[in-house]
């Protein structure tokens, strides 16, 4: 989409006007398509026959998963339209190209083998031995030192351009899931902002949500401010991909266009930015308004040296658990399975992959910016962010928070219609057709992980939307409370498979959606009644702790405290202490 994302000084749209015939092949009728004579609906990559090479050269034949829903065309078919065979299908074009190039006894066998294996044998690039020229390294180092010691005399701040953490360069701006996904550090949704360090904001006399005018290389853009601890002083970071005018009904009008400031000579950074305060303010939708732990050991972190000296250091950070006093909760029936979850804070980087995976798996609706501003985001998993150390150079710890599936669940005792119940396997269950929306359970939950459908967020009428939904999970209507279910549909699927084979459920056979998507393997799920299971071994570690266990809720979801091994030669902020957090 070069009309939108090409450097502003190129004026790509004006240059396109010199082309006599302009044809646009794309998934969206976007800014570039608007300036073309023809727009051809493109088949999605999952609807297309094609081929591709990996970084190391291995070729693969791309196969479609479904037929094109809207009769879209591939790039192969568009080019073929100008050839002697204008109606050739992409399958035939790709197959004919590889005819005679695939290893095998005959064409058909070689083709089927390539499709089956997923890669073309022997298609990788040959290995090459490369050597670095040390003389060139010295020259490059001298150039860098010269630039550092003699910067260009520009008065102003440094402007930094970065792809957005959720919608990237704007390619995914029309995806409501990603628009509503909180950014890892700011927790902003449905917007971008000008990131300022606390010292820079104080010097400019602005606070978060103040609208400022950014002037760079003679171009101006109005943007809301977000004061971000850890942001480099004297630098202003803006994220690309917002400010769309023709990107789709989801993307249009969201945020400001940072591409309007991006020049060919400053694609990622440039000096001389001027920031002028205006008298306006903008409301930014964020999912985390309160960042202090208020004397509670919500996030626990130790260094390897501290942990080596005192393995009980993590346990000492929290309150003493309640004693063996009698409980008002009745004894619950027990079963051979007892499900639990462990989250390792050492490996969690707050990427939010678990949040999106949970949303996809459990048919969680998008509610929009206005509802997020009211605190009504529907995500079943939230990733809290806490700072430690100085505000200019803090350490950051992320903490995913799901339903804790408490053994003594405060939500269950207050529901007047028994919509939230406890299973024999330790699951805190929601029976949707019983819920009448009193929200007593949410009020009684100390973890604030229950979500309520204030409006009919789900679309029951648009046929194409039904293909997005997981048929194994209920699509909820308005007036219903919902929350993490430990992916009970996956538990039952494994149960049916095991019963058919007359065996117990194996450890690791059930993988929750969040666990499956986590790139850092920070999440472990399994049967805590089995001492040999991976989740039991994780919970047996000295780093294991529960959230707010002093309340006596006995959560089944527990955490492994963040364990770091910093270089002693480098200055590092201290780990969060009880009552810490900024």
N, C-alpha and C positions, 0 to 999 in steps of 0.2 A: 504494500500500500504506500508507494513512494510519495504521493501527493500529501499524505499525512505525516510520514516519518522521515522524509528526506531532509537534509539540512535546510534551514529556513532561507539562507542566502542563495540557494540554488533556484528557488521559485520553480519547482518542478512542474507545477500546474501550468504555468505560462509556457514553459518549454514544450509541454505536451501539445499545446495548441498549434504547434508547427507541423505536427504529424497529420497527414491527410486522412488516414483511416485508423481509428483507434478501437481495438477490441480488447475487452477485459475478461479474463477467466478467473473467477474467484468464488469463494463460499458466500461472500456478502456483497451487497450493493453498497460499497463503501465510498470513501472520498475520491479514490482513483477511478472507480467505476462511473462516478457522476460525470466525469469529464471525458468519457469514452462514448463512441457512437453505439457500440454493442456491448452488452454485458451477458456473458455466457455462464450459466449456473454450473459450478464445478462440483464434480462428485467428490465426496469426502475420501480421505485416504483409506478408510475402512470399507469403502464401497468400490475401490479401484484396483485394477490390475496394473502393475508397474514393476520396476526393478530399482535397486539401489545398491550403493556400496558403503561399507563401514569405513571407519577411519583407517583401518589397516588394509583396506582394499577388497575384503571378502564381499562377493556379490550375493544378493538374495533376490528371489522372485517374490514380489509382494502380491498376496492374494486377498481378494475382498472377503469380508465376513458376511455382508448382506448385499442384495441388489440395491442400486441407487433408489432412494426413497422418492426423489423429486426429478428423476430422469436427468441427473447431472452428467456432465461430460468430463472426461479426463483430458489432461494435456496432450496425450497421444492422439485421442480422437479429434481434438481441435486441430492439431497440425495435419492430421490425415484428411480433414475436410478440404484442404487446399491441394490435395494430391490427386492422382488419377483414380484412387479408390476412396472416395470421400465417406463411405458408410462403413468402413472397417471397424470392428469392435476392438477395444483395448486388449482383450485377451489374445486375439489373433495377431495384433501388432507386436506384442511382447514376445509371444511364442515364436513368431517368424524371425525376430531379431536374434533370439538365442539358438535358432536352428543351426546345427553344425558347430556351435561353440561350447556345448555342454558335453562333458565326458560321459561316454556310455556306448553300448553296442549299437543302438539305433536312436533315432530322434525321439520317439515317443517314450521309450524307457528312460532316456536321459532326462527328459522333461519331467516325468513323474517322480524320478528320484530327487531332482532339485526341489520340487514342491514338497516332497515328503521330508527331506532333510532340513529344508529351510535355508540352506546355503549352497552355493555352487562350489564344488570341490576344486581346489587348485587355483582359485580366482584371486587370492590375496596377493598383495604387492610383494616382491622379493625383498628380503632384508638388505639393508645397506649399513655399512659402518661409517659413521661420521665422526669427525674430530673438530673440536673448537679451536679456532685460531687465537692463541693467547694475545697476539699483537692487537687483534681487533678488540678484545676485551679492554685492554688498556686505553684504547682510543675512545671507546664508548664511555668508560668511567670518567675520563677527562672531560668529555662533553657534558655529562650529567653534573659534575662538580662545577663546571663553568656556569651552567644554568642556575644551580642552587645559589652560588655566590653572587651572581649578577642577574637577578630577575628583572623582567621588564618593568619599567616604572609605571605601573598602573595603580591608581588609587581606588580602593574598594575591596570587596570581598571576593573570595574564590567561589565560582559556581561549579557544582559537581552534578553530572547527569548519571542516573542509574536506572536500569530496568526495574520495573515495579516487582515486589516480591510475589505478587499473586497473578497479575494480568500481563506480566513481562513487558513487551514493547507496545502493547495494545492489541496484540493478536488474539488475546483471550478476553477482551473487554466486554464482549457480548455474552459472557458466561456468568450467570447470576450467582452460581456457587462460589466462583473465584472473586467476584465483586464483594460478596458479603463475608469472605474469609478474612479474619483479622490479620493485619500485618504482624510479623513476629515481634518486632520491638515496640511499635507505636500502638498496636491493637486497633488501628483505624480500619474502617470499612467504607466502601462506596465513595472513596475520595483519595486524593493525594494532597500533599502539603509541602511547604518549604521548611525543611528541617534546619533548626538553628540550635547551636550550643547554648546552655544557660547563660554563659558570660556574654556571648554575642547578642542574645535577646535582651539582656539587661542593658547593654551598651546602646542598643537601638531603641530601647524603651517600648518593647513589644512583649506580648505574652501569647500563649497558645490561643488560637482561633482569631487573633487579630489579622486583618487582611492588609497585606503590604503590596507595593508595586515593585516588581523586579525589573530592572533596566540593564540590558546586556547588549553591547555592540549596536546600540541605537534602537533596540526592540524592547517592547514593554509587555509584561504579563502581570495580572493581578493574581495573588495566591494567598491562601490562609497560612498562618504560621503554626508550626508544632515544635515546641521546645523539647529537645531530646537529649537526656543525659548521655554522655559519651560521644556526642557529635563533636567533630574537630572545631576548635575555636577559629573564627574567621572564615569558615566555609559554610555554604548553604547548599544542601542537597535537595534536588527535585527529582521526582520519579516520572519516567516516561509512560506513555500509553493512555493517558486520560485526555479529557477535552475533546472527545470525538463528536463530530457533527453529523456523521452518516455511517455509523458503525453498527447500527441495529437498535432496536427499541430498548435494550438493556443498557447499552454503552452510551447512547447519545446524551450529552449534557452533563456527564458525570466528571467532576474535577476540572482542572485547568490543563491547557495544552503546553507542556514543557518543551515540545519540539519547536515551538515558535521562537525559542531562545537559542536553539542548537545550531551552531555554525560549522562549516567545513573545517575551520581552523581550531575549533574547540568542541570536538565530538563528545568528549567525556569530561573535560574540565577546562576552565578558562578564568583568567583574572579580570578584575575590573567591574565586577557586579556592583550595582548600586541598589540599595534597598530603601524605599521611602514608605513611611507609615501612612496609612489612610485612616479615616474615621469610621471605617466599617468593620464588622465582625461577621464571621461565618461559623455556623454550627457544624462541627465535625462529629461523625458517628464513631464512637469508640466503645469497645466491649469491656474495658477495664478502667474504671474511674478511680479506684482506691488501690494504692500500691504499698501500703504499710501492713506489716504482719501483726501490728497491735499487741505485741507481747507474746504472740503465739509462735511456736516453732513449726511453721507451715513448711518452709523449705529448710533442709538441713544439709550442710556441706562441710567437709573437712579436707585437709590436705593429706597426702600420703604419709608425710612425716608425723602429723598429729595422730592419724589413725594407727600408725605403727607403734607410737608411744602409748596410746590408750585406746584399745579396740572398743571400749565402752563409751567413747566420746560422743557418738551419735545419740545413744540412748540418754545421755546426760543433758542433751540440749532441750528435751521436752519435759512436760509435766510428768509427775509420777502417775502411772496408771492406777485406776481405782482398785481398792482392795477387794477381797472376796466377800463383799457384803451381799446380802440377799437382793435379788433382782425382781422387779415387778413384771419382767417379761416371762411368760410361760416357757417351759422347756419345749424346744422345737423337735419335730421328728427328724431322724437322721437317715441318710441314704448312703449307698456305696460311693456316690460321687458328691463332692463338695467343691464347688467351683470358686476360683479366686484369681486375682490379677496382681502382678508386680510390675512396677515401672521404675526403671533405673535412671535416676536424674543425672548420672555421670555421662550418659551417652545421648540423652535427649538434647537436641539443639533448637527445639521450638519451630520446626519447619512447617507444622500444621498439616502434614500429610495424613495423620490419623484423623483429623477433624473432617477433611474432605472424604476420606474413605468411609467414615461412619455416616456421613450425610448421604453418600451414594448407596450404601448398603441398606440403610434404614428409612429411606424415603423421607428425609427431613426437608421441610420446605424452606424456600427463601422468603424472607418477610419484608425486605426493603429497608432503605435508609431511615425512613421516619420511625419505623418500629424499633430498629436498632437503637436510635436515639432515646427511645423510651425504655430501653433495657430489655427488649423482648426478642433478642436473638434466639434462635431455636436449636443451635448446635448442642448435641448431646455431650460433646467433649469441649472443654475450654482449656486453653493453654495460658496459664497465668505467668506473668513475667515480674521478677523481682530484681532490684539492683542492690549492690553492696559496695561499700567503699565510697570514695569521693564522688561528687556529682559530675565532675568534669571527666573523670576516667574511671567509671565504675565497672565492677564485674557484673555479669548478668547470668541469672539462673532461671531456667524455664521449668514449669511444673504443669503437666497435663492433669486435669481434674475431671473424672467421670463420676457416675453414680458409684458410691462406695459399697453398695450391697451389704449394708450393715447387718450383723447378726442380731443386734438389738436396734432395729430401725425405728427412729422417731416418727417417720412418715406413716408407718402402718397403724399405729395406735390411734391416730387422730382422724382417719378417713371414716366418715359416717356411713359409707355404703360398701366398705370392704373392697374398694377398687384396687388398692395396693396391698398385696399379700406376700407371704414368705413361702417359698417352696421348700420341699424337703432337701433339695440340693443346694440351699443357701442363696437362691436368687430372689432379689426383691422385684416382684412382678407387678406389672400394670395391666389391669383388665379394662380396656378402653371403653367397652360398652356399658360398664358400670359407672364410670366417672361422670359426675354431675357438675364438676368445675368449682367446688368449694375452695380449692387451692390451700386447704389446711395443711396438706402434706408438704407443699413448697415452703409454707411459713415455718414449719417445724423442722425442715432440713437444715442442719448447720453448714452443709457444704454448698448449698444453693446450686444444685445440679439438675433440678427438675424444671421442665419447660412447659408452658401452657399456651395452647392455641387460642389466643384472644379473638382471632378472626379466621375465616376460611382461607388459609394460606395455600392449601393444595388445590390443584386444578383437576376436577373430576370429569370435565367435559371435552377438552381438546384431545383428540384421538392420538396424535403424535406424542403427546406427553406420557401416555400410558407406557410407551416403550422405554421410558427412562426409569420407571418404577420397578423395584424388586418385587416380583410376585409372591415371594415368601414372607413379606412383611406388610402389615396392615397400613393403608394410607389413612391417616387420621383426619378427622373433620374438626370444626371449631368446638371449643368448650371442653377439650380433653387434655389431661396432663400426660406428659411423656418424658422419657429419659432413657439412659443407657440400659440395655437389657442383657449385656454380656453376649450379644449376638445369639440369642436363644434359638433362632432358626438354624444356626450352624451347629449348635449343641444337639438339637433334635435330629438333624440330618446325620450326624455322626452316630447318634444313638440307634437310628433305624438301620444304618449300615452294619453296626456291630451286632444288633439283634438278629439280623438275617444270617450273619456268619457265626452266630452262637459264641460270641466272645465279648470280653469287656472292651470299653473304649480305650484305645491306646493313648499313652501320653504324647502330646504333640499332634494328635489327630484333629483336634479342634483348634483352629486358628481364627481368632476374631478379626474383624475387618481392620481395626486400628493396628493390630499386631502384624497383619499381613502387609500393610502399607508402610510401616515404619522402616526407613532406610538404615537406621542406626541399631535396629533390633533391641530397642529399649523396653519393649513390652513383652511380658511372658504370661501366658494363660494356661490354666490346667486344673487338675484335681488336687486340692490341698489335703485331702484325706489320704493321698498316696505319698508317703514320705520320700519316695524315690523320684517323684515327678520334678520337672525343672522348676515349676513355680514353688514347690515346697522347699527345694534347695535354695531358691532365691530368698524366700521368707525366713530361712534359717540363718542367713548372714547377719553379722553384727550391724551392718549398715541398715537393716530393715527397720522401718518404723511406720506407724499408722498416723493418719491425719486426724488431729483433735481427739486422740484416744482418751484424753482425760474426761471426755463427756460420757464414756462408757458405751459408745455405739458399736464397738468391735467391728471395724470395717474389714471387708474381705479384699478390698483394693488397698494395697500398701505400696510403700516407696523404698527404694534403696537410695540412701543419701548420696549426694554428689561427692565424688572422690576425685581430687585433682592432684597433679604432680608438677607444680610450677618450678621453673628454673630459679634457684635461690639467687642467682646473679641478677635477675630481673625484678623490678618492683612490681608487686602484684597486690591487688586489693584483697582484703580479708574476706573469708567466706561469711555468709549470713550467720548472724548469731541470733539467739532467742530475742525476739522483739525487734530485730533488724528489718531491713527492707526499706526501700525508698519509693 
